[in-house]
Amino acid sequence: MFNKINSKPIAVGLVSGVGLGLALQSWLLGIMFGMIFYVALNETDKKKVSTSKKEK
């Protein structure tokens, strides 16, 4: 009934966003890249879950 929150995409998004924000000296770019990495990892995790459910 309740979905477990996967913290890996959130952590990677935060770390990459803060890292890129510091490297580029622009917090807006850091936030944008962090969100892009979060969405990308979230989509790949969803695909892995859906293919593992089909195998059962």
Secondary structure, 3 states (H helix, E strand, C coil): CCCCCCHHHHHHHHHHHHHHHHHHCCHHHHHHHHHHHHHHHHHHHHHHHHHHHHHC
